[in-house]
């Protein structure tokens, strides 16, 4: 496991970098979370949080998930 924050990676088999998230994972689809894989976590990591800004959300200023 890495200890440098630059080693932290998150990926998904559901879509690739810069692709749109497939509809299945949106409120217009099944509204389920996509599968995520984390790597490069510092030793001893017990919890993770992912915060995303969604500029395409149908709200005046987007939405933060």
PDB file of N, H, CA, C and O in Angstrom:
ATOM      1  N   UNK A   1       0.833  -1.186   0.000  1.00  0.00           N
ATOM      2  CA  UNK A   1       0.000   0.000   0.000  1.00  0.00           C
ATOM      3  C   UNK A   1       0.876   1.248   0.000  1.00  0.00           C
ATOM      4  O   UNK A   1       1.919   1.295   0.653  1.00  0.00           O
ATOM      5  N   UNK A   2       0.437   2.244  -0.737  1.00  0.00           N
ATOM      6  H   UNK A   2      -0.410   2.206  -1.267  1.00  0.00           H
ATOM      7  CA  UNK A   2       1.193   3.482  -0.822  1.00  0.00           C
ATOM      8  C   UNK A   2       1.004   4.365   0.395  1.00  0.00           C
ATOM      9  O   UNK A   2       0.056   4.186   1.161  1.00  0.00           O
ATOM     10  N   UNK A   3       1.899   5.312   0.571  1.00  0.00           N
ATOM     11  H   UNK A   3       2.669   5.457  -0.051  1.00  0.00           H
ATOM     12  CA  UNK A   3       1.753   6.264   1.663  1.00  0.00           C
ATOM     13  C   UNK A   3       1.772   7.701   1.141  1.00  0.00           C
ATOM     14  O   UNK A   3       1.600   8.640   1.918  1.00  0.00           O
ATOM     15  N   UNK A   4       1.977   7.879  -0.154  1.00  0.00           N
ATOM     16  H   UNK A   4       2.116   7.116  -0.785  1.00  0.00           H
ATOM     17  CA  UNK A   4       1.981   9.182  -0.773  1.00  0.00           C
ATOM     18  C   UNK A   4       0.590   9.448  -1.339  1.00  0.00           C
ATOM     19  O   UNK A   4       0.067   8.609  -2.073  1.00  0.00           O
ATOM     20  N   UNK A   5      -0.033  10.596  -1.021  1.00  0.00           N
ATOM     21  H   UNK A   5       0.391  11.278  -0.426  1.00  0.00           H
ATOM     22  CA  UNK A   5      -1.378  10.869  -1.558  1.00  0.00           C
ATOM     23  C   UNK A   5      -1.455  10.775  -3.080  1.00  0.00           C
ATOM     24  O   UNK A   5      -2.526  10.510  -3.626  1.00  0.00           O
ATOM     25  N   UNK A   6      -0.341  10.988  -3.765  1.00  0.00           N
ATOM     26  H   UNK A   6       0.529  11.203  -3.321  1.00  0.00           H
ATOM     27  CA  UNK A   6      -0.324  10.880  -5.223  1.00  0.00           C
ATOM     28  C   UNK A   6      -0.517   9.433  -5.689  1.00  0.00           C
ATOM     29  O   UNK A   6      -0.817   9.198  -6.859  1.00  0.00           O
ATOM     30  N   UNK A   7      -0.347   8.466  -4.788  1.00  0.00           N
ATOM     31  H   UNK A   7      -0.102   8.656  -3.837  1.00  0.00           H
ATOM     32  CA  UNK A   7      -0.521   7.058  -5.128  1.00  0.00           C
ATOM     33  C   UNK A   7      -1.988   6.630  -5.112  1.00  0.00           C
ATOM     34  O   UNK A   7      -2.329   5.575  -5.647  1.00  0.00           O
ATOM     35  N   UNK A   8      -2.858   7.438  -4.504  1.00  0.00           N
ATOM     36  H   UNK A   8      -2.582   8.295  -4.069  1.00  0.00           H
ATOM     37  CA  UNK A   8      -4.268   7.086  -4.368  1.00  0.00           C
ATOM     38  C   UNK A   8      -4.943   7.073  -5.731  1.00  0.00           C
ATOM     39  O   UNK A   8      -4.847   8.041  -6.485  1.00  0.00           O
ATOM     40  N   UNK A   9      -5.629   5.971  -6.050  1.00  0.00           N
ATOM     41  H   UNK A   9      -5.707   5.184  -5.437  1.00  0.00           H
ATOM     42  CA  UNK A   9      -6.334   5.826  -7.324  1.00  0.00           C
ATOM     43  C   UNK A   9      -7.728   5.279  -7.067  1.00  0.00           C
ATOM     44  O   UNK A   9      -7.933   4.450  -6.180  1.00  0.00           O
ATOM     45  N   UNK A  10      -8.676   5.751  -7.853  1.00  0.00           N
ATOM     46  H   UNK A  10      -8.510   6.424  -8.574  1.00  0.00           H
ATOM     47  CA  UNK A  10     -10.026   5.206  -7.826  1.00  0.00           C
ATOM     48  C   UNK A  10     -10.396   4.904  -9.273  1.00  0.00           C
ATOM     49  O   UNK A  10     -10.125   5.699 -10.172  1.00  0.00           O
ATOM     50  N   UNK A  11     -11.013   3.752  -9.486  1.00  0.00           N
ATOM     51  H   UNK A  11     -11.232   3.105  -8.755  1.00  0.00           H
ATOM     52  CA  UNK A  11     -11.389   3.361 -10.839  1.00  0.00           C
ATOM     53  C   UNK A  11     -12.697   2.589 -10.800  1.00  0.00           C
ATOM     54  O   UNK A  11     -13.175   2.193  -9.737  1.00  0.00           O
ATOM     55  N   UNK A  12     -13.263   2.386 -11.978  1.00  0.00           N
ATOM     56  H   UNK A  12     -12.875   2.709 -12.841  1.00  0.00           H
ATOM     57  CA  UNK A  12     -14.495   1.621 -12.092  1.00  0.00           C
ATOM     58  C   UNK A  12     -14.477   0.863 -13.404  1.00  0.00           C
ATOM     59  O   UNK A  12     -14.022   1.376 -14.426  1.00  0.00           O
ATOM     60  N   UNK A  13     -14.973  -0.354 -13.367  1.00  0.00           N
ATOM     61  H   UNK A  13     -15.343  -0.770 -12.537  1.00  0.00           H
ATOM     62  CA  UNK A  13     -15.114  -1.132 -14.599  1.00  0.00           C
ATOM     63  C   UNK A  13     -16.358  -0.710 -15.372  1.00  0.00           C
ATOM     64  O   UNK A  13     -16.556  -1.155 -16.502  1.00  0.00           O
ATOM     65  N   UNK A  14     -17.207   0.147 -14.781  1.00  0.00           N
ATOM     66  H   UNK A  14     -17.046   0.509 -13.862  1.00  0.00           H
ATOM     67  CA  UNK A  14     -18.458   0.561 -15.409  1.00  0.00           C
ATOM     68  C   UNK A  14     -18.252   1.656 -16.460  1.00  0.00           C
ATOM     69  O   UNK A  14     -19.088   1.819 -17.349  1.00  0.00           O
ATOM     70  N   UNK A  15     -17.155   2.404 -16.369  1.00  0.00           N
ATOM     71  H   UNK A  15     -16.476   2.272 -15.647  1.00  0.00           H
ATOM     72  CA  UNK A  15     -16.876   3.482 -17.319  1.00  0.00           C
ATOM     73  C   UNK A  15     -15.408   3.841 -17.236  1.00  0.00           C
ATOM     74  O   UNK A  15     -14.723   3.442 -16.294  1.00  0.00           O
ATOM     75  N   UNK A  16     -14.915   4.592 -18.215  1.00  0.00           N
ATOM     76  H   UNK A  16     -15.471   4.916 -18.980  1.00  0.00           H
ATOM     77  CA  UNK A  16     -13.508   4.970 -18.230  1.00  0.00           C
ATOM     78  C   UNK A  16     -13.363   6.480 -17.989  1.00  0.00           C
ATOM     79  O   UNK A  16     -14.347   7.218 -18.015  1.00  0.00           O
ATOM     80  N   UNK A  17     -12.165   6.908 -17.763  1.00  0.00           N
ATOM     81  H   UNK A  17     -11.366   6.308 -17.742  1.00  0.00           H
ATOM     82  CA  UNK A  17     -11.863   8.306 -17.503  1.00  0.00           C
ATOM     83  C   UNK A  17     -12.429   9.195 -18.610  1.00  0.00           C
ATOM     84  O   UNK A  17     -12.261   8.914 -19.797  1.00  0.00           O
ATOM     85  N   UNK A  18     -13.091  10.253 -18.206  1.00  0.00           N
ATOM     86  H   UNK A  18     -13.228  10.481 -17.242  1.00  0.00           H
ATOM     87  CA  UNK A  18     -13.699  11.256 -19.071  1.00  0.00           C
ATOM     88  C   UNK A  18     -14.931  10.768 -19.831  1.00  0.00           C
ATOM     89  O   UNK A  18     -15.494  11.524 -20.623  1.00  0.00           O
ATOM     90  N   UNK A  19     -15.365   9.520 -19.610  1.00  0.00           N
ATOM     91  H   UNK A  19     -14.907   8.907 -18.966  1.00  0.00           H
ATOM     92  CA  UNK A  19     -16.622   9.041 -20.187  1.00  0.00           C
ATOM     93  C   UNK A  19     -17.778   9.471 -19.302  1.00  0.00           C
ATOM     94  O   UNK A  19     -17.601   9.720 -18.110  1.00  0.00           O
ATOM     95  N   UNK A  20     -18.961   9.557 -19.892  1.00  0.00           N
ATOM     96  H   UNK A  20     -19.104   9.355 -20.861  1.00  0.00           H
ATOM     97  CA  UNK A  20     -20.166   9.796 -19.098  1.00  0.00           C
ATOM     98  C   UNK A  20     -20.471   8.536 -18.296  1.00  0.00           C
ATOM     99  O   UNK A  20     -20.208   7.420 -18.746  1.00  0.00           O
ATOM    100  N   UNK A  21     -21.021   8.726 -17.120  1.00  0.00           N
ATOM    101  H   UNK A  21     -21.235   9.632 -16.755  1.00  0.00           H
ATOM    102  CA  UNK A  21     -21.449   7.584 -16.319  1.00  0.00           C
ATOM    103  C   UNK A  21     -22.654   6.960 -17.016  1.00  0.00           C
ATOM    104  O   UNK A  21     -23.589   7.679 -17.370  1.00  0.00           O
ATOM    105  N   UNK A  22     -22.661   5.647 -17.222  1.00  0.00           N
ATOM    106  H   UNK A  22     -21.902   5.063 -16.934  1.00  0.00           H
ATOM    107  CA  UNK A  22     -23.783   5.000 -17.889  1.00  0.00           C
ATOM    108  C   UNK A  22     -25.109   5.284 -17.169  1.00  0.00           C
ATOM    109  O   UNK A  22     -25.151   5.418 -15.946  1.00  0.00           O
ATOM    110  N   UNK A  23     -26.177   5.370 -17.949  1.00  0.00           N
ATOM    111  H   UNK A  23     -26.143   5.260 -18.943  1.00  0.00           H
ATOM    112  CA  UNK A  23     -27.496   5.733 -17.418  1.00  0.00           C
ATOM    113  C   UNK A  23     -27.927   4.845 -16.261  1.00  0.00           C
ATOM    114  O   UNK A  23     -28.629   5.305 -15.360  1.00  0.00           O
ATOM    115  N   UNK A  24     -27.519   3.582 -16.269  1.00  0.00           N
ATOM    116  H   UNK A  24     -26.949   3.208 -17.000  1.00  0.00           H
ATOM    117  CA  UNK A  24     -27.888   2.665 -15.176  1.00  0.00           C
ATOM    118  C   UNK A  24     -27.545   3.255 -13.806  1.00  0.00           C
ATOM    119  O   UNK A  24     -28.249   3.011 -12.826  1.00  0.00           O
ATOM    120  N   UNK A  25     -26.475   4.022 -13.744  1.00  0.00           N
ATOM    121  H   UNK A  25     -25.903   4.220 -14.540  1.00  0.00           H
ATOM    122  CA  UNK A  25     -25.997   4.556 -12.470  1.00  0.00           C
ATOM    123  C   UNK A  25     -26.510   5.971 -12.198  1.00  0.00           C
ATOM    124  O   UNK A  25     -25.953   6.680 -11.360  1.00  0.00           O
ATOM    125  N   UNK A  26     -27.556   6.382 -12.894  1.00  0.00           N
ATOM    126  H   UNK A  26     -28.009   5.807 -13.575  1.00  0.00           H
ATOM    127  CA  UNK A  26     -28.128   7.709 -12.712  1.00  0.00           C
ATOM    128  C   UNK A  26     -29.571   7.597 -12.228  1.00  0.00           C
ATOM    129  O   UNK A  26     -30.132   6.504 -12.158  1.00  0.00           O
ATOM    130  N   UNK A  27     -30.160   8.741 -11.897  1.00  0.00           N
ATOM    131  H   UNK A  27     -29.705   9.629 -11.954  1.00  0.00           H
ATOM    132  CA  UNK A  27     -31.561   8.740 -11.464  1.00  0.00           C
ATOM    133  C   UNK A  27     -32.506   8.407 -12.616  1.00  0.00           C
ATOM    134  O   UNK A  27     -33.674   8.097 -12.381  1.00  0.00           O
ATOM    135  N   UNK A  28     -32.025   8.464 -13.846  1.00  0.00           N
ATOM    136  H   UNK A  28     -31.076   8.715 -14.037  1.00  0.00           H
ATOM    137  CA  UNK A  28     -32.844   8.085 -15.004  1.00  0.00           C
ATOM    138  C   UNK A  28     -32.754   6.590 -15.292  1.00  0.00           C
ATOM    139  O   UNK A  28     -33.477   6.071 -16.143  1.00  0.00           O
ATOM    140  N   UNK A  29     -31.880   5.911 -14.592  1.00  0.00           N
ATOM    141  H   UNK A  29     -31.293   6.332 -13.901  1.00  0.00           H
ATOM    142  CA  UNK A  29     -31.718   4.470 -14.746  1.00  0.00           C
ATOM    143  C   UNK A  29     -32.094   3.762 -13.466  1.00  0.00           C
ATOM    144  O   UNK A  29     -33.129   4.054 -12.867  1.00  0.00           O
ATOM    145  N   UNK A  30     -31.250   2.823 -13.042  1.00  0.00           N
ATOM    146  H   UNK A  30     -30.410   2.585 -13.529  1.00  0.00           H
ATOM    147  CA  UNK A  30     -31.497   2.054 -11.814  1.00  0.00           C
ATOM    148  C   UNK A  30     -31.102   2.825 -10.554  1.00  0.00           C
ATOM    149  O   UNK A  30     -31.428   2.412  -9.441  1.00  0.00           O
ATOM    150  N   UNK A  31     -30.390   3.963 -10.735  1.00  0.00           N
ATOM    151  H   UNK A  31     -30.125   4.299 -11.639  1.00  0.00           H
ATOM    152  CA  UNK A  31     -29.971   4.798  -9.614  1.00  0.00           C
ATOM    153  C   UNK A  31     -29.163   4.022  -8.575  1.00  0.00           C
ATOM    154  O   UNK A  31     -29.347   4.188  -7.369  1.00  0.00           O
ATOM    155  N   UNK A  32     -28.270   3.178  -9.070  1.00  0.00           N
ATOM    156  H   UNK A  32     -28.120   3.043 -10.050  1.00  0.00           H
ATOM    157  CA  UNK A  32     -27.388   2.415  -8.182  1.00  0.00           C
ATOM    158  C   UNK A  32     -25.973   2.972  -8.307  1.00  0.00           C
ATOM    159  O   UNK A  32     -25.629   3.594  -9.312  1.00  0.00           O
ATOM    160  N   UNK A  33     -25.171   2.747  -7.300  1.00  0.00           N
ATOM    161  H   UNK A  33     -25.450   2.242  -6.483  1.00  0.00           H
ATOM    162  CA  UNK A  33     -23.786   3.206  -7.329  1.00  0.00           C
ATOM    163  C   UNK A  33     -22.960   2.331  -8.260  1.00  0.00           C
ATOM    164  O   UNK A  33     -23.136   1.112  -8.269  1.00  0.00           O
ATOM    165  N   UNK A  34     -22.062   2.923  -9.046  1.00  0.00           N
ATOM    166  H   UNK A  34     -21.919   3.913  -9.039  1.00  0.00           H
ATOM    167  CA  UNK A  34     -21.199   2.112  -9.892  1.00  0.00           C
ATOM    168  C   UNK A  34     -20.167   1.386  -9.030  1.00  0.00           C
ATOM    169  O   UNK A  34     -19.828   1.853  -7.943  1.00  0.00           O
ATOM    170  N   UNK A  35     -19.670   0.254  -9.507  1.00  0.00           N
ATOM    171  H   UNK A  35     -19.945  -0.126 -10.390  1.00  0.00           H
ATOM    172  CA  UNK A  35     -18.624  -0.430  -8.755  1.00  0.00           C
ATOM    173  C   UNK A  35     -17.343   0.412  -8.776  1.00  0.00           C
ATOM    174  O   UNK A  35     -16.937   0.907  -9.827  1.00  0.00           O
ATOM    175  N   UNK A  36     -16.719   0.566  -7.620  1.00  0.00           N
ATOM    176  H   UNK A  36     -17.049   0.164  -6.766  1.00  0.00           H
ATOM    177  CA  UNK A  36     -15.492   1.355  -7.500  1.00  0.00           C
ATOM    178  C   UNK A  36     -14.377   0.496  -6.931  1.00  0.00           C
ATOM    179  O   UNK A  36     -14.613  -0.373  -6.092  1.00  0.00           O
ATOM    180  N   UNK A  37     -13.170   0.744  -7.392  1.00  0.00           N
ATOM    181  H   UNK A  37     -12.978   1.449  -8.074  1.00  0.00           H
ATOM    182  CA  UNK A  37     -11.979   0.067  -6.864  1.00  0.00           C
ATOM    183  C   UNK A  37     -10.989   1.141  -6.424  1.00  0.00           C
ATOM    184  O   UNK A  37     -10.735   2.098  -7.156  1.00  0.00           O
ATOM    185  N   UNK A  38     -10.440   0.981  -5.244  1.00  0.00           N
ATOM    186  H   UNK A  38     -10.646   0.204  -4.649  1.00  0.00           H
ATOM    187  CA  UNK A  38      -9.487   1.926  -4.675  1.00  0.00           C
ATOM    188  C   UNK A  38      -8.131   1.252  -4.584  1.00  0.00           C
ATOM    189  O   UNK A  38      -8.045   0.070  -4.252  1.00  0.00           O
ATOM    190  N   UNK A  39      -7.069   1.994  -4.876  1.00  0.00           N
ATOM    191  H   UNK A  39      -7.138   2.954  -5.146  1.00  0.00           H
ATOM    192  CA  UNK A  39      -5.714   1.454  -4.715  1.00  0.00           C
ATOM    193  C   UNK A  39      -4.795   2.575  -4.228  1.00  0.00           C
ATOM    194  O   UNK A  39      -5.127   3.757  -4.313  1.00  0.00           O
ATOM    195  N   UNK A  40      -3.644   2.176  -3.722  1.00  0.00           N
ATOM    196  H   UNK A  40      -3.374   1.216  -3.652  1.00  0.00           H
ATOM    197  CA  UNK A  40      -2.672   3.144  -3.232  1.00  0.00           C
ATOM    198  C   UNK A  40      -3.042   3.779  -1.915  1.00  0.00           C
ATOM    199  O   UNK A  40      -2.572   4.871  -1.593  1.00  0.00           O
ATOM    200  N   UNK A  41      -3.887   3.100  -1.144  1.00  0.00           N
ATOM    201  H   UNK A  41      -4.269   2.214  -1.405  1.00  0.00           H
ATOM    202  CA  UNK A  41      -4.318   3.649   0.145  1.00  0.00           C
ATOM    203  C   UNK A  41      -3.186   3.603   1.162  1.00  0.00           C
ATOM    204  O   UNK A  41      -2.421   2.640   1.195  1.00  0.00           O
ATOM    205  N   UNK A  42      -3.075   4.635   1.990  1.00  0.00           N
ATOM    206  H   UNK A  42      -3.697   5.417   1.964  1.00  0.00           H
ATOM    207  CA  UNK A  42      -2.070   4.590   3.057  1.00  0.00           C
ATOM    208  C   UNK A  42      -2.354   3.431   4.020  1.00  0.00           C
ATOM    209  O   UNK A  42      -3.510   3.097   4.277  1.00  0.00           O
ATOM    210  N   UNK A  43      -1.319   2.841   4.531  1.00  0.00           N
ATOM    211  H   UNK A  43      -0.379   3.112   4.323  1.00  0.00           H
ATOM    212  CA  UNK A  43      -1.467   1.752   5.509  1.00  0.00           C
ATOM    213  C   UNK A  43      -2.323   2.230   6.665  1.00  0.00           C
ATOM    214  O   UNK A  43      -2.157   3.352   7.143  1.00  0.00           O
ATOM    215  N   UNK A  44      -3.235   1.388   7.116  1.00  0.00           N
ATOM    216  H   UNK A  44      -3.370   0.476   6.728  1.00  0.00           H
ATOM    217  CA  UNK A  44      -4.083   1.716   8.251  1.00  0.00           C
ATOM    218  C   UNK A  44      -5.371   2.438   7.878  1.00  0.00           C
ATOM    219  O   UNK A  44      -6.175   2.750   8.756  1.00  0.00           O
ATOM    220  N   UNK A  45      -5.581   2.707   6.600  1.00  0.00           N
ATOM    221  H   UNK A  45      -4.927   2.454   5.887  1.00  0.00           H
ATOM    222  CA  UNK A  45      -6.816   3.387   6.186  1.00  0.00           C
ATOM    223  C   UNK A  45      -8.012   2.543   6.592  1.00  0.00           C
ATOM    224  O   UNK A  45      -8.057   1.345   6.315  1.00  0.00           O
ATOM    225  N   UNK A  46      -8.986   3.174   7.251  1.00  0.00           N
ATOM    226  H   UNK A  46      -8.949   4.148   7.476  1.00  0.00           H
ATOM    227  CA  UNK A  46     -10.173   2.456   7.699  1.00  0.00           C
ATOM    228  C   UNK A  46     -11.443   2.936   7.022  1.00  0.00           C
ATOM    229  O   UNK A  46     -12.408   2.180   6.914  1.00  0.00           O
ATOM    230  N   UNK A  47     -11.458   4.174   6.565  1.00  0.00           N
ATOM    231  H   UNK A  47     -10.674   4.788   6.652  1.00  0.00           H
ATOM    232  CA  UNK A  47     -12.658   4.721   5.929  1.00  0.00           C
ATOM    233  C   UNK A  47     -12.255   5.604   4.762  1.00  0.00           C
ATOM    234  O   UNK A  47     -11.167   6.180   4.739  1.00  0.00           O
ATOM    235  N   UNK A  48     -13.157   5.699   3.794  1.00  0.00           N
ATOM    236  H   UNK A  48     -14.041   5.232   3.812  1.00  0.00           H
ATOM    237  CA  UNK A  48     -12.964   6.566   2.641  1.00  0.00           C
ATOM    238  C   UNK A  48     -14.249   7.335   2.373  1.00  0.00           C
ATOM    239  O   UNK A  48     -15.340   6.861   2.692  1.00  0.00           O
ATOM    240  N   UNK A  49     -14.123   8.497   1.798  1.00  0.00           N
ATOM    241  H   UNK A  49     -13.237   8.881   1.538  1.00  0.00           H
ATOM    242  CA  UNK A  49     -15.288   9.283   1.375  1.00  0.00           C
ATOM    243  C   UNK A  49     -15.010   9.810  -0.022  1.00  0.00           C
ATOM    244  O   UNK A  49     -13.900  10.248  -0.325  1.00  0.00           O
ATOM    245  N   UNK A  50     -16.018   9.762  -0.855  1.00  0.00           N
ATOM    246  H   UNK A  50     -16.919   9.406  -0.608  1.00  0.00           H
ATOM    247  CA  UNK A  50     -15.900  10.286  -2.208  1.00  0.00           C
ATOM    248  C   UNK A  50     -16.938  11.393  -2.372  1.00  0.00           C
ATOM    249  O   UNK A  50     -18.135  11.159  -2.206  1.00  0.00           O
ATOM    250  N   UNK A  51     -16.480  12.583  -2.694  1.00  0.00           N
ATOM    251  H   UNK A  51     -15.508  12.774  -2.829  1.00  0.00           H
ATOM    252  CA  UNK A  51     -17.371  13.726  -2.902  1.00  0.00           C
ATOM    253  C   UNK A  51     -17.216  14.147  -4.356  1.00  0.00           C
ATOM    254  O   UNK A  51     -16.100  14.346  -4.837  1.00  0.00           O
ATOM    255  N   UNK A  52     -18.337  14.280  -5.052  1.00  0.00           N
ATOM    256  H   UNK A  52     -19.243  14.118  -4.661  1.00  0.00           H
ATOM    257  CA  UNK A  52     -18.306  14.634  -6.475  1.00  0.00           C
ATOM    258  C   UNK A  52     -19.187  15.837  -6.742  1.00  0.00           C
ATOM    259  O   UNK A  52     -20.306  15.928  -6.236  1.00  0.00           O
ATOM    260  N   UNK A  53     -18.676  16.752  -7.536  1.00  0.00           N
ATOM    261  H   UNK A  53     -17.767  16.678  -7.947  1.00  0.00           H
ATOM    262  CA  UNK A  53     -19.480  17.881  -8.007  1.00  0.00           C
ATOM    263  C   UNK A  53     -20.039  17.501  -9.373  1.00  0.00           C
ATOM    264  O   UNK A  53     -19.297  17.062 -10.252  1.00  0.00           O
ATOM    265  N   UNK A  54     -21.327  17.667  -9.547  1.00  0.00           N
ATOM    266  H   UNK A  54     -21.929  18.024  -8.833  1.00  0.00           H
ATOM    267  CA  UNK A  54     -22.027  17.284 -10.770  1.00  0.00           C
ATOM    268  C   UNK A  54     -22.564  18.545 -11.454  1.00  0.00           C
ATOM    269  O   UNK A  54     -23.668  18.990 -11.141  1.00  0.00           O
ATOM    270  N   UNK A  55     -21.795  19.127 -12.386  1.00  0.00           N
ATOM    271  H   UNK A  55     -20.898  18.766 -12.640  1.00  0.00           H
ATOM    272  CA  UNK A  55     -22.237  20.361 -13.023  1.00  0.00           C
ATOM    273  C   UNK A  55     -23.417  20.156 -13.967  1.00  0.00           C
ATOM    274  O   UNK A  55     -24.079  21.126 -14.337  1.00  0.00           O
ATOM    275  N   UNK A  56     -23.695  18.910 -14.366  1.00  0.00           N
ATOM    276  H   UNK A  56     -23.157  18.122 -14.065  1.00  0.00           H
ATOM    277  CA  UNK A  56     -24.802  18.623 -15.285  1.00  0.00           C
ATOM    278  C   UNK A  56     -26.120  18.360 -14.574  1.00  0.00           C
ATOM    279  O   UNK A  56     -27.141  18.153 -15.230  1.00  0.00           O
ATOM    280  N   UNK A  57     -26.118  18.365 -13.255  1.00  0.00           N
ATOM    281  H   UNK A  57     -25.288  18.533 -12.722  1.00  0.00           H
ATOM    282  CA  UNK A  57     -27.359  18.118 -12.511  1.00  0.00           C
ATOM    283  C   UNK A  57     -28.380  19.205 -12.842  1.00  0.00           C
ATOM    284  O   UNK A  57     -28.006  20.352 -13.085  1.00  0.00           O
ATOM    285  N   UNK A  58     -29.652  18.856 -12.854  1.00  0.00           N
ATOM    286  H   UNK A  58     -29.956  17.924 -12.657  1.00  0.00           H
ATOM    287  CA  UNK A  58     -30.682  19.836 -13.222  1.00  0.00           C
ATOM    288  C   UNK A  58     -30.989  20.821 -12.096  1.00  0.00           C
ATOM    289  O   UNK A  58     -32.130  20.940 -11.651  1.00  0.00           O
ATOM    290  N   UNK A  59     -29.974  21.507 -11.655  1.00  0.00           N
ATOM    291  H   UNK A  59     -29.047  21.410 -12.017  1.00  0.00           H
ATOM    292  CA  UNK A  59     -30.099  22.516 -10.615  1.00  0.00           C
ATOM    293  C   UNK A  59     -29.293  23.726 -11.074  1.00  0.00           C
ATOM    294  O   UNK A  59     -28.356  23.569 -11.857  1.00  0.00           O
ATOM    295  N   UNK A  60     -29.627  24.919 -10.615  1.00  0.00           N
ATOM    296  H   UNK A  60     -30.388  25.047  -9.979  1.00  0.00           H
ATOM    297  CA  UNK A  60     -28.946  26.132 -11.103  1.00  0.00           C
ATOM    298  C   UNK A  60     -27.420  26.102 -10.987  1.00  0.00           C
ATOM    299  O   UNK A  60     -26.726  26.626 -11.858  1.00  0.00           O
ATOM    300  N   UNK A  61     -26.901  25.505  -9.942  1.00  0.00           N
ATOM    301  H   UNK A  61     -27.465  25.078  -9.234  1.00  0.00           H
ATOM    302  CA  UNK A  61     -25.447  25.470  -9.728  1.00  0.00           C
ATOM    303  C   UNK A  61     -24.898  24.058  -9.685  1.00  0.00           C
ATOM    304  O   UNK A  61     -23.849  23.818  -9.086  1.00  0.00           O
ATOM    305  N   UNK A  62     -25.594  23.121 -10.312  1.00  0.00           N
ATOM    306  H   UNK A  62     -26.446  23.316 -10.798  1.00  0.00           H
ATOM    307  CA  UNK A  62     -25.139  21.735 -10.260  1.00  0.00           C
ATOM    308  C   UNK A  62     -25.503  21.124  -8.912  1.00  0.00           C
ATOM    309  O   UNK A  62     -26.363  21.631  -8.191  1.00  0.00           O
ATOM    310  N   UNK A  63     -24.838  20.039  -8.593  1.00  0.00           N
ATOM    311  H   UNK A  63     -24.139  19.627  -9.179  1.00  0.00           H
ATOM    312  CA  UNK A  63     -25.135  19.328  -7.337  1.00  0.00           C
ATOM    313  C   UNK A  63     -23.874  18.660  -6.837  1.00  0.00           C
ATOM    314  O   UNK A  63     -23.090  18.139  -7.630  1.00  0.00           O
ATOM    315  N   UNK A  64     -23.670  18.669  -5.543  1.00  0.00           N
ATOM    316  H   UNK A  64     -24.307  19.092  -4.899  1.00  0.00           H
ATOM    317  CA  UNK A  64     -22.543  17.970  -4.927  1.00  0.00           C
ATOM    318  C   UNK A  64     -23.071  16.699  -4.280  1.00  0.00           C
ATOM    319  O   UNK A  64     -23.946  16.745  -3.415  1.00  0.00           O
ATOM    320  N   UNK A  65     -22.533  15.568  -4.708  1.00  0.00           N
ATOM    321  H   UNK A  65     -21.823  15.531  -5.411  1.00  0.00           H
ATOM    322  CA  UNK A  65     -22.928  14.262  -4.165  1.00  0.00           C
ATOM    323  C   UNK A  65     -22.010  13.907  -3.012  1.00  0.00           C
ATOM    324  O   UNK A  65     -22.162  12.846  -2.406  1.00  0.00           O
TER     325      UNK A  65
END
